[in-house]
Structures are given as structure tokens and as C-alpha cells.
Amino acid sequence: MSNISGIVKSIQDIMRKDAGTYGDAQRLEQLGWMFFLKIFDDREQEMELLQDNYRSPLAKHLRWSNWAKDDEGITGDALLDFINNTLLSKLKSLSGSADKISGLIRMVFEDANNYMKNGTLMRQVINKINTIDFNASDDRHMFGDIYEQLLRDLQSAGNAGEFYTPRAVTQFIVDQVNPQLGETVMDPACGTGGFLTCAIEHLRKQAKNEQDEKTIQECFSGIEKKHLPHILCMTNLLLHGIDVPSNVRHDNTLARPLRDWGPKERVDCIVTNPPFGGMEEDGIEANFPAEFRTRETADLFLVLLMKVLKPGGRAGLVLPDGTLFGEGVKTRIKESLLADCNLHTILRLPNGVFAPYTSIRTNLLFFTKGQLTTEVWYYEHPYPEGAKSYNKTKPIRIEEFAPEKKWWGKPDKKGRYSKRKENEFAWRVSIDDIKAGNFNLDLKNPHNSDEGPGDVDTLLPEYESLLQQIADTRGQLKAQLEAALLGKDEG
């Protein structure tokens, strides 16, 4: 077995020498499509052995094994010319609209770029990638861990928090939603595919034969707006044994009018972490009913989830505190959620779970469509003993959710969790009390009401983040005023 961790580190070191890959975003995007082609080529070689009539969607000269496999092969300016003027352009315009694999490849490469400017360094990167055998299960599983580390390291690529949800959070949500074989699973903001791959592995534990595996290959769907996480999602799904992940689209989920989502598109389970803290572009809110119109991304996704779930369907998602206590449109959204769904559980996460991407406090919401909410159970997730926060080197771990899993229980026929017990972390609130509080769901633990002013380790980063937001807003206003004044002078 190759030393995957060392190989990936050496690839990063080589890429840092190249003038074109000057940041984490460029390096990861470059690695994304290169790894995709290598993984796809390894899978094709396996399929050629298993299927006598297998035909590649790629012309021979475009296949990784043809132009990249030979360590002494094409290099330097000739390699750059081939990639820039032949490979990428051909993949972006790949024909065969009826062929799922061709369509998938074309979608993956429609916004792909070659950032490397040194063909010799690129050959060195390719040779390193060639040492990984993605048909070898040990290499494939170890690379999956390294791949997640690459995602965690992506801090200078902009809104990195949209790309990565801690594995423990992803796994806990999937475990509690508990998709079953034969059910459909969706992530409408799938990022790099963490929820989808976790759901796939959850279903594989239930599989007993080849037909079950075939069902798993087709039972999930996802949509991702941005190119970089989308190509990483495709690579991630290939790594997890999905032959043709064509049911994950590169698109803006919210750009489609809500009324256009028909009954045939409804799903049994939704697991997701919609982007929060951001605003949608002008006009997106017009795709939603007037009473729910807002430009806040997380709120629009919550409305979408209520629409797309089948009656009896289950959802688990991450939402910020702002949605819980917000008023106006947020109140109307929450009122609709509690009337049309059974919001049975809100798990309150402590600060730092999504550090270093964001300091915004988050919650995990679980609900079932078609059952009226009569009460909401809350569970306040504590820090592990001795810890005051989470960070990149000490993230939240799935083992920490053991008390919640033990406490969770099973619902009765009316969807109520009547066997749950209140404790120092768990409490319940009746729907009457929620209505009396104008649908404010940001409710504190009554067993720990005196939280005090907070500690410096928590308050200082929040204060610094607020100052940065103020500075950013001031800068944007200044730029807009200057542009307006210049336009006036020119007129």
C-alpha cells in the first residue's frame, strides 16, 4: 500500500512551486479534476475487465491511461498545450447527450481550469498521482481520509464553511434520519458530498445482494451551486463506489420556482447543511410564495425542504440561531413548519463546531412532514469534559453524540417521543408555549438558566468577527458611494 498522506503532501509541495497555483483554492480545484480523471480511469479499467462490451465515453487520446500514465511521457510545454487546448476543451464539449457518463463528465469540466503554468511541475504532480491505485480498497479508503483533510485545510478559498460539514455532525444527522433501502435521499445543497456519501455508507450496511447495491446507486440526488465543491463532490462519490453520479447536478437549487417541484420529485429523506449567513441574488426570492420571500439563503432552503419532502418524509439539517429567533418572514416560515411538519427535535450545538469557518452558533433540526407539531424536544450538546471550545485540531467527534443516541428513542404512531426523559441537557416545550412566544424557537436550557456573561475565549472571537463584518460593510458602502459620485461627475 502506498503512503497516501505523504504523496498528497508532496503533490501540494510541488504545486506551491508553480506560479499559477498561488492559493489553496487553485490547488484544490486543480487536484479535483486531475484526481477525477485518474479515479475515473481506474474505474474504467475495472469495468473493462468485468464487462465484455464496455465502451469508454472518452476518445482514446483523452483517457488518463493514454496521456498521463507513462512517467516518461509528454511533459513541459507540450503537456501544457495538450491540457489547455485539447483535453479540457474536448471534455467541456463532450457529445452524447443520451449517455449519462458523457453528460456527467461534461458537467464536471464545464468550469474547470488549468492553473498550472509549468509543464514540468505538472508532470511531477501527475507522476505522484499515478502512484495511487484507486482500485485498491486500502488506497481508496485512506485517500478518502486525506481528501477530507484537504477540505478542512481549505481556509483561504473564500466561503469554505459552505464546503465542509464536520464528519461527526454529518454522521449523526444521517444516523438519526436513518434512511432505509428503497427510500430516496436528497441533499439540495450538497457541497462536496459529505451527507450523500455518509448516507450511501449507511445504506450499504443494510445491503444484502447486488440488487440492493444497484438500488443504492440510483436512490440519491444532490444539487450544488458552485463549481469547486461540485467537482469535489463528483470525485468523492466515485471514491465511494458510485459508478455514474449523474444525479448530482451543478445548479442553483433556489433559482427554480418552488411551484415547479412536482410530486414525482419528492423524496423520503433530506439531509443537508444549507449555506447560512449569506444572501441570494436579486430576484431569487420571487421563486417563492409572497409570505416566505426573503433573500436569506438558509430560510429559503427551509421552505424548499418542506415542499420537496414526501408526506411522512424525514429531514435533518443544520440551521443557525438566527432562524430560530428571527421575526417577520422567519416567523411565518416557522409557523408553517410547525403546522405542516412535526419538528420533534432541536439539538443545540455549542460554539466552535464549525470553527475556523464561522463562529455562528448552529442547531440540528429534525422533522417529519405531515404530522402536526405538538411539542418540541431540545437537547443541549455539551463540550467534552475538560474542553471549552472546538477548533481545527480538536473537532467534534461522533462518540460525543452517544448520550443523545441513547436518549433519542423511537416515535409512537403519532410521531411523539413519549419515552424520552428530561435531564440536565434535555427539555421539552409545548406548541402552546411556542405560539405564545410568537414562534421563537431560540429557547434556553431551563436546567442551566444562569449561563453568565460567557468566557473570553468565546466572546472575543465573536466580537472580532462582528468588527470585521462592520468594516466589510463600511468598505462596500464606501465603494458604492464612490462609484455613484464618479458616475454623476461623468454625466
C-alpha positions in Angstrom: 0.0 0.0 0.0 1.3 3.4 -0.9 1.9 6.2 1.6 -1.1 8.3 0.6 -0.6 11.0 3.1 3.0 11.5 2.1 2.0 11.5 -1.6 -0.6 14.2 -1.2 1.7 16.3 0.9 4.4 16.1 -1.8 1.9 17.0 -4.5 1.0 20.1 -2.6 4.7 21.0 -2.2 5.2 20.7 -5.9 2.2 22.8 -6.7 3.3 25.5 -4.4 6.4 26.0 -6.7 4.1 26.8 -9.6 3.3 30.5 -10.2 -0.3 29.7 -11.3 -1.4 27.8 -8.2 -0.8 30.5 -5.7 -3.6 29.7 -3.3 -5.4 26.8 -1.7 -8.5 27.3 -3.9 -6.5 26.9 -7.1 -4.5 23.9 -5.9 -7.6 22.1 -4.7 -9.6 22.8 -7.9 -6.6 21.6 -10.0 -6.3 18.5 -7.9 -10.1 18.0 -8.1 -10.3 17.5 -11.9 -6.9 15.6 -12.0 -8.0 13.2 -9.4 -11.4 12.8 -11.0 -9.7 11.7 -14.3 -7.4 9.3 -12.5 -10.2 7.8 -10.4 -12.5 7.6 -13.4 -9.7 5.9 -15.5 -9.1 3.3 -12.7 -12.8 2.6 -12.6 -12.9 2.2 -16.4 -10.1 -0.3 -16.3 -12.1 -2.3 -13.7 -15.2 -2.1 -15.8 -13.4 -3.3 -18.9 -12.4 -6.4 -17.0 -15.9 -7.0 -15.7 -17.9 -6.1 -18.8 -17.1 -7.5 -22.2 -19.0 -4.8 -24.0 -17.8 -1.8 -22.0 -17.1 1.3 -24.2 -15.5 4.4 -22.8 -17.2 7.7 -23.4 -13.8 9.2 -23.9 -11.7 9.1 -27.1 -8.5 7.1 -26.6 -6.2 10.1 -26.6 -8.2 11.8 -23.8 -8.0 8.9 -21.4 -5.7 9.3 -18.4 -4.0 6.0 -19.1 -3.1 7.2 -22.6 -1.6 10.6 -21.9 -0.7 10.6 -18.2 0.2 7.1 -17.1 3.8 6.9 -18.6 6.1 8.6 -16.2 8.4 9.5 -19.1 5.6 10.7 -21.3 4.5 14.1 -22.5 5.9 17.0 -20.4 6.8 20.6 -20.4 5.2 23.0 -22.9 3.8 20.1 -24.9 1.9 18.8 -21.9 0.5 22.3 -21.1 -0.5 22.7 -24.8 -2.3 19.3 -24.7 -4.2 20.1 -21.5 -5.1 23.7 -22.3 -6.0 23.3 -26.0 -7.1 19.7 -26.4 -8.0 17.9 -23.1 -10.1 20.5 -21.3 -11.8 21.9 -24.4 -12.8 18.4 -25.6 -14.1 17.4 -22.2 -16.1 20.6 -21.9 -17.8 19.9 -25.2 -18.2 16.1 -24.9 -21.0 14.9 -27.0 -23.5 12.1 -26.3 -26.4 13.8 -24.5 -28.2 10.5 -24.1 -25.2 9.0 -22.4 -25.2 9.6 -18.6 -21.4 9.2 -18.3 -20.7 11.7 -21.1 -23.1 14.2 -19.6 -21.5 13.8 -16.2 -18.0 14.4 -17.5 -19.1 17.4 -19.5 -20.9 18.8 -16.4 -17.8 18.3 -14.2 -15.5 20.0 -16.6 -17.7 22.9 -17.8 -16.0 25.4 -15.5 -12.7 23.5 -15.0 -9.4 25.4 -15.4 -5.7 24.5 -15.6 -4.0 26.9 -13.2 -0.5 25.4 -13.5 1.9 27.3 -15.8 4.9 24.9 -15.6 4.5 21.7 -17.6 7.5 20.1 -15.9 6.0 20.6 -12.4 2.6 19.3 -13.8 4.3 16.1 -15.0 5.7 15.7 -11.5 2.3 16.1 -10.0 0.8 13.6 -12.5 3.5 11.0 -11.7 2.7 11.3 -8.0 -1.0 10.8 -8.6 -0.1 7.7 -10.7 1.3 6.0 -7.6 -2.2 5.8 -6.1 -4.3 2.8 -7.2 -7.9 3.7 -6.7 -9.0 0.1 -7.5 -7.1 -1.0 -4.3 -9.5 -0.7 -1.4 -6.8 0.3 1.1 -5.6 3.1 -1.1 -9.1 4.3 -1.8 -10.2 4.4 1.8 -7.0 6.0 3.0 -7.3 8.6 0.3 -10.9 9.3 1.4 -9.4 10.4 4.8 -6.7 12.5 3.2 -9.3 14.1 0.9 -11.3 15.2 3.9 -8.2 16.7 5.4 -7.7 18.7 2.2 -11.2 20.1 2.6 -10.6 21.0 6.2 -7.4 22.8 5.2 -9.2 24.9 2.6 -9.4 28.1 4.6 -8.2 30.7 2.1 -10.7 29.8 -0.6 -13.5 32.1 0.4 -16.6 30.8 1.9 -15.0 27.5 2.9 -17.7 26.8 5.5 -20.1 26.1 2.7 -17.8 23.3 1.5 -17.3 21.3 4.7 -19.5 20.0 7.5 -17.7 18.1 10.3 -17.9 14.4 9.7 -19.4 13.8 13.2 -22.3 16.2 12.5 -22.9 14.6 9.1 -22.9 11.1 10.5 -25.2 12.0 13.5 -27.8 13.6 11.2 -27.8 10.6 8.8 -27.9 8.1 11.7 -30.9 9.8 13.3 -32.8 10.4 10.0 -32.0 6.7 9.3 -32.7 6.3 5.6 -33.7 2.8 4.6 -33.1 0.7 1.4 -35.8 1.6 -1.1 -36.1 5.2 0.1 -34.8 8.3 -1.8 -32.3 10.6 -0.2 -31.6 14.2 -1.2 -29.1 17.0 -0.3 -30.2 20.2 -2.1 -27.0 22.0 -1.1 -24.6 19.1 -1.3 -21.2 20.8 -1.3 -18.5 18.2 -1.6 -20.9 15.3 -0.9 -20.3 14.7 2.8 -24.0 14.0 3.5 -24.5 11.9 0.4 -21.5 9.7 0.9 -22.4 9.2 4.6 -26.0 8.2 3.5 -24.6 5.8 0.9 -22.4 4.1 3.5 -25.4 4.0 5.9 -27.5 2.2 3.2 -24.6 -0.2 2.3 -24.7 -1.6 5.8 -28.3 -2.7 5.0 -27.5 -4.2 1.6 -27.6 -8.0 1.2 -27.2 -8.5 -2.6 -26.3 -7.0 -6.0 -29.8 -5.7 -6.4 -29.5 -3.7 -3.2 -26.3 -2.2 -4.4 -28.0 -1.2 -7.7 -30.7 0.4 -5.7 -28.1 2.5 -3.7 -26.5 3.6 -7.0 -29.8 5.3 -8.0 -31.5 6.3 -4.8 -29.8 9.6 -4.0 -29.7 13.1 -5.6 -28.0 16.4 -4.9 -27.5 19.9 -6.3 -24.5 22.2 -5.8 -24.3 25.8 -7.0 -20.5 26.3 -7.1 -18.1 24.6 -9.4 -15.3 23.8 -6.9 -17.4 21.9 -4.4 -19.3 20.2 -7.3 -16.2 18.7 -8.9 -15.0 17.6 -5.4 -18.4 16.0 -4.8 -18.2 14.0 -8.1 -14.7 12.8 -7.1 -16.0 11.9 -3.6 -18.8 9.9 -5.0 -16.5 8.0 -7.3 -14.3 7.2 -4.4 -17.3 5.8 -2.6 -18.1 3.4 -5.4 -20.8 5.3 -7.2 -20.3 4.3 -10.9 -22.1 7.3 -12.5 -23.0 10.0 -10.1 -25.1 11.9 -12.7 -27.9 12.5 -10.3 -25.9 15.3 -8.6 -26.4 18.5 -10.6 -24.3 21.7 -10.9 -27.1 24.2 -10.4 -28.6 26.8 -8.1 -31.4 24.9 -6.3 -33.2 28.1 -5.3 -33.3 29.5 -8.8 -36.1 27.2 -9.7 -39.7 28.3 -8.8 -41.0 26.4 -5.8 -44.2 25.5 -7.6 -42.3 23.7 -10.3 -41.2 20.9 -7.9 -43.7 18.2 -8.8 -44.9 15.2 -6.8 -42.5 12.8 -8.7 -39.5 14.7 -7.4 -40.4 14.4 -3.8 -38.1 12.4 -1.6 -38.3 10.3 1.6 -35.2 11.8 3.3 -33.3 15.1 3.2 -30.0 15.6 5.0 -28.3 18.9 4.4 -26.3 21.9 5.7 -27.6 24.8 3.6 -25.4 27.8 3.3 -26.1 30.3 6.1 -25.1 33.9 6.8 -25.4 34.7 3.1 -27.9 36.5 0.8 -29.2 35.3 -2.5 -29.0 37.4 -5.7 -31.8 39.8 -6.6 -34.9 38.0 -8.0 -34.3 34.6 -6.4 -36.9 35.3 -3.7 -39.6 35.8 -6.4 -39.4 32.0 -6.9 -41.1 31.6 -3.5 -44.7 32.4 -2.2 -45.1 36.0 -1.2 -45.4 35.3 2.5 -42.0 33.5 2.5 -40.0 35.9 0.4 -36.6 36.7 1.7 -33.0 36.8 0.4 -31.6 34.9 3.3 -30.3 31.6 1.9 -30.9 29.3 4.9 -34.6 30.4 5.3 -35.3 29.7 1.6 -33.8 26.3 1.9 -36.0 25.5 4.9 -39.1 26.4 2.8 -37.8 24.2 0.0 -37.4 21.2 2.3 -41.0 21.4 3.4 -42.1 21.3 -0.2 -39.8 18.6 -1.5 -40.3 16.1 1.3 -43.0 13.4 0.7 -45.8 13.1 3.2 -44.1 11.1 6.1 -40.7 12.1 4.8 -37.9 12.9 7.3 -35.4 15.7 7.4 -32.3 16.6 9.4 -30.4 19.8 8.8 -28.1 22.4 10.2 -29.5 25.9 10.8 -28.1 29.0 12.5 -29.5 30.6 15.7 -30.8 33.5 13.6 -33.5 31.3 12.0 -34.7 30.2 15.4 -35.2 33.6 17.0 -35.8 35.8 13.9 -39.1 37.5 13.3 -41.1 38.7 10.3 -40.7 36.3 7.4 -38.8 33.9 9.7 -41.9 33.7 12.0 -44.1 32.8 9.1 -41.7 30.1 7.9 -41.6 28.6 11.4 -45.3 28.8 11.8 -45.7 26.9 8.5 -43.1 24.3 9.6 -44.8 23.6 12.9 -48.2 23.3 11.2 -47.2 21.1 8.3 -44.4 19.1 10.0 -43.6 17.5 13.3 -40.5 19.4 14.4 -39.7 16.9 17.1 -36.1 17.6 18.0 -33.7 20.6 18.1 -30.2 19.8 19.1 -28.4 22.9 20.2 -24.7 22.8 19.3 -22.1 24.8 21.3 -19.7 27.4 19.9 -16.8 26.4 17.7 -18.3 23.3 15.9 -17.8 24.9 12.6 -14.5 26.7 13.5 -12.5 28.1 11.8 -15.1 28.7 9.1 -17.6 30.6 11.2 -18.3 31.4 14.8 -22.1 31.5 14.2 -23.9 29.2 16.7 -25.8 26.3 15.0 -28.5 23.8 15.6 -29.6 20.5 14.2 -33.3 20.3 13.4 -35.2 17.1 12.8 -38.7 17.0 11.5 -41.3 14.7 9.8 -43.7 16.0 7.1 -47.4 15.6 7.5 -47.5 15.3 11.3 -48.6 18.3 13.4 -46.0 19.5 16.0 -47.4 19.1 19.5 -44.2 19.6 21.3 -40.5 20.2 20.5 -37.8 18.4 22.4 -34.5 20.2 22.9 -31.1 18.8 23.7 -28.1 21.0 24.5 -25.0 19.3 23.4 -22.2 19.9 25.9 -18.5 20.2 25.3 -16.5 17.1 26.1 -15.1 17.1 29.7 -12.2 19.5 30.0 -12.9 21.3 26.7 -14.0 24.9 26.4 -14.4 25.0 22.6 -13.7 23.1 19.4 -11.1 24.0 16.8 -9.4 22.6 13.7 -7.1 20.3 15.6 -9.8 19.2 18.1 -13.1 18.9 16.2 -16.3 17.5 17.4 -16.3 13.7 17.4 -19.2 11.2 16.7 -18.5 9.5 20.0 -19.7 12.6 21.8 -23.2 12.0 20.4 -23.6 8.7 22.3 -25.8 10.2 25.1 -28.1 11.8 22.5 -28.4 8.5 20.6 -29.2 6.6 23.9 -31.8 9.3 24.8 -33.4 9.5 21.4 -35.8 6.6 21.4 -38.5 5.7 18.8 -41.6 7.7 18.0 -45.1 6.3 18.5 -47.7 6.2 15.7 -48.5 9.9 16.2 -44.8 10.8 15.9 -44.4 11.6 19.6 -41.3 10.6 21.5 -43.2 9.8 24.7 -40.5 7.7 26.3 -37.9 10.5 26.3 -37.0 11.8 29.7 -35.9 15.3 30.7 -32.4 15.7 32.1 -29.8 18.4 32.7 -29.4 18.6 28.9 -32.9 17.8 27.6 -36.2 19.5 27.9 -39.4 19.9 26.0 -41.7 22.8 25.1 -45.3 22.5 24.1 -46.7 24.0 20.9 -48.9 26.3 23.0 -45.9 27.8 24.7 -44.1 28.2 21.4 -47.2 30.0 19.9 -47.4 32.2 23.0 -43.7 33.2 22.4 -44.5 34.2 18.8 -42.8 31.1 17.4 -39.4 31.9 18.9 -37.5 28.6 18.9 -34.3 30.0 20.4 -35.1 28.7 23.9 -32.5 28.2 26.6 -32.0 25.2 28.8 -34.2 25.7 31.8 -31.9 23.4 33.8 -29.0 25.7 33.2 -30.6 29.2 33.2 -27.7 31.1 34.7 -25.1 30.9 31.9 -23.4 34.2 33.0 -21.8 36.6 30.6 -19.7 34.0 28.8 -15.9 33.4 28.8 -13.3 35.4 27.0 -12.4 32.6 24.6 -15.9 32.6 23.3 -16.8 36.3 23.4 -13.6 37.7 21.9 -13.8 35.9 18.6 -17.4 36.8 18.3 -16.6 40.5 18.9 -13.7 40.4 16.4 -16.0 38.8 13.8 -18.6 41.5 14.4 -15.9 44.2 13.9 -14.8 42.6 10.7 -18.4 42.5 9.4 -18.8 46.2 10.2 -15.6 47.0 8.4 -16.6 45.0 5.4 -20.0 46.7 5.2 -18.4 50.1 5.6 -16.0 49.3 2.7 -18.8 48.2 0.5 -20.8 51.3 1.2 -17.7 53.5 0.5 -17.1 51.7 -2.8 -20.8 52.2 -3.9 -20.7 55.9 -2.9 -17.5 56.5 -4.9 -18.9 54.7 -7.9 -22.1 56.7 -7.7 -20.2 60.0 -7.4 -17.9 59.1 -10.3 -21.0 58.3 -12.4 -22.6 61.6 -11.5 -19.4 63.5 -12.4 -19.2 61.8 -15.8 -22.8 62.6 -16.5 
